[in-house]
Amino acid sequence: MVYESIKEQLKKQSKQYFEHGNLLLLNIDCMDALQIAPDNLWHLSCVDPPYGIGMGGGKIGGDKCGITKDYKQFHGEDIAPPEETYFRELERVSRNQIIWGANHFMDKVKKGSPCWVVWDKENTGNFADCELAYTSFSTAVRVYRFKWNGMIQGDMKNKEQRIHPTQKPVKLYNWLLTNYAEKGQKILDTHLGSGSSAIAAHYFGCEFVGCELDKGYYEASIDRIEKSTRQLEFCL
């Protein structure tokens, strides 16, 4: 009952909200959502906050493996990562955390871990070969390989539409949920972005709350999620 009550409070706080099966998606500042939540409400926070490396939109791409795409800027424009209070609240409201890009702001995370996740993007272009995620789990480092290189993706038969400058593939999130969550658990994403995490959560079968402050990207992600989850089958 506590969880359902918090969801109702979050819907009232949000500028817009969208419910679809096991998903609740909110157009809200994630700090407003975090401050409402009691301790350990979510089993897992799986988040991709701004890294502070200037990937906030504009013309991105253009190497030999892809064409330049002009993405709309999002709130904050990836100029800086969240303040330290965000990470303390994340630890408070969730029992475990997966935090993408934490190698850029370890001074704010302030915790070591034996279990980092390495996403090998099999990149041959100008961008980083891998992305790193800090986790609060005690298991060993794990590598997930999935090509994400301009127009070339690891599953070209089910190629994803790129709608966000820092978008990650649905299959990456499915792998994370398969390895670090259980069906029916409560999962939080504070920076919904393109909605990949929500699509994976829908098919995985967990209770999911996603927050996105930017109105334009929130609406674009809802459109993408609706189209993806209407399919009778989605190859994960």
VENRA-V628618 format. One record per pair of residues at least 4 apart in sequence whose C-alpha atoms are under 8 Angstrom apart, sorted by the first residue. I is the first residue (numbers start at 0). J is the second residue. Records with the same first field share a line. If there is no record, write none. Layout:
BEGIN
I = J, J
END
This chain:
BEGIN
0 = 4
1 = 5
2 = 6, 40
3 = 7
4 = 8
5 = 9, 35, 36
6 = 10, 23
7 = 11
8 = 12, 35
9 = 13, 25, 32, 35
10 = 15, 16, 25
12 = 27, 31
13 = 25, 26, 27
14 = 25, 26, 27
15 = 25, 26, 27
16 = 23, 24, 25, 26
17 = 22, 23, 24, 25, 221
18 = 22, 23, 24
19 = 23
20 = 201
21 = 201, 204, 205, 206, 207
22 = 197, 200, 201, 206, 207, 208, 209
23 = 207, 208, 209
24 = 208, 209, 210, 211
25 = 208, 209, 210, 211, 217
26 = 210, 211, 212, 213, 214, 217
27 = 31, 32, 210, 211, 212
28 = 32, 210, 211, 212
29 = 33, 189, 190, 210, 211, 212
30 = 34, 85
31 = 35
32 = 36, 210
33 = 88, 89, 92
34 = 88
36 = 40, 92
37 = 91, 92
38 = 91, 92, 93
39 = 91, 92, 93, 94
40 = 92, 93, 94, 185
41 = 92, 93, 94, 184, 185, 186, 187
42 = 93, 94, 95, 180, 184, 185, 186
43 = 93, 94, 95, 96, 97, 180, 184, 185, 186, 187
44 = 89, 93, 94, 95, 96, 97, 98, 186, 187, 188, 189
45 = 96, 97, 98, 186, 187, 188, 189
46 = 96, 97, 98, 99, 187, 188, 189, 190
47 = 98, 99, 100, 188, 189, 190, 191
48 = 80, 81, 98, 99, 100, 189, 190
49 = 77, 78, 79, 80, 81, 100
50 = 77, 78, 79, 80, 100, 101, 103, 104
51 = 77, 78, 79, 80, 103
52 = 77, 78, 79
53 = 76, 77, 78
54 = 76, 77, 164, 165
55 = 72, 73, 75, 76, 77, 78, 164, 165
56 = 69, 70, 71, 72, 73, 76, 163, 164
57 = 68, 69, 70, 71, 72
58 = 67, 68, 69, 70
59 = 67, 68, 69, 70, 164
60 = 65, 66, 67, 68, 149
61 = 65, 66, 67, 68, 149
62 = 66, 67, 124, 125, 149
63 = 124
64 = 123, 124, 148, 149, 150, 151
65 = 148, 149, 150, 151
66 = 149, 150
70 = 162, 163, 164
72 = 76
73 = 77, 213, 216
74 = 212, 213
75 = 79
80 = 104
81 = 85, 86
82 = 86, 107
83 = 87, 107, 108
84 = 88
85 = 89
86 = 90, 107, 108
87 = 91
88 = 92
89 = 93, 96
90 = 94, 95, 96
95 = 134, 135, 136
96 = 133, 134, 135, 136
97 = 132, 133, 134, 135
98 = 132, 133, 134
99 = 130, 131, 132, 133
100 = 104, 130, 131, 132, 133
101 = 105, 108, 131, 132, 133
102 = 131, 132, 133
104 = 108
105 = 109, 110
112 = 133, 134, 135, 136, 137
113 = 136, 137, 138, 139, 140
114 = 133, 134, 135, 136, 137, 138, 139, 140, 141
115 = 131, 132, 133, 134, 139, 140, 141
116 = 131, 132, 133, 134, 140, 141, 142, 143
117 = 129, 130, 131, 132, 140, 141, 142, 143
118 = 129, 130, 131, 142, 143, 144, 145
119 = 128, 129, 130, 142, 143, 144, 145, 146
120 = 128, 129, 130, 144, 145, 146, 147, 148
121 = 128, 129, 144, 145, 146, 147, 148
122 = 126, 127, 128, 129, 146, 147, 148
123 = 128, 148
124 = 148, 149
143 = 171, 174
145 = 152, 153, 171
146 = 151, 152, 153
147 = 151, 152, 153, 168
148 = 152
151 = 155
152 = 158
154 = 158
157 = 234
159 = 168
161 = 166
162 = 166, 193, 219
163 = 192, 193, 216
165 = 192
166 = 192, 193, 195
167 = 171, 193, 195
168 = 172, 195
169 = 173, 195, 196, 198, 199, 235
170 = 174, 199, 235
171 = 175
172 = 176, 195, 196, 199, 200
173 = 177, 196, 199, 200, 203, 235
174 = 178
175 = 179, 180
176 = 180, 181, 199, 200, 203
177 = 181, 203
180 = 184
181 = 205
182 = 203, 204, 205
183 = 204, 205, 206
184 = 205, 206
185 = 205, 206, 207, 208
186 = 205, 206, 207, 208
187 = 207, 208, 209
188 = 196, 207, 208, 209, 210
189 = 209, 210, 211
190 = 209, 210, 211, 212
191 = 195, 196, 197, 209, 210, 211, 217, 220
192 = 211, 216, 217, 220
193 = 216, 217, 219, 220, 223
194 = 198, 220, 221, 223, 224
195 = 199, 224
196 = 200
197 = 201, 207, 209, 224
198 = 202, 224, 227, 228
199 = 203
200 = 204, 205, 206, 207
201 = 205, 207, 228
211 = 216, 217
212 = 217
213 = 217
214 = 218
215 = 219
216 = 220
217 = 221
218 = 222
219 = 223
220 = 224
221 = 225
222 = 226
223 = 227
224 = 228
225 = 229
226 = 230
227 = 233
228 = 233
END
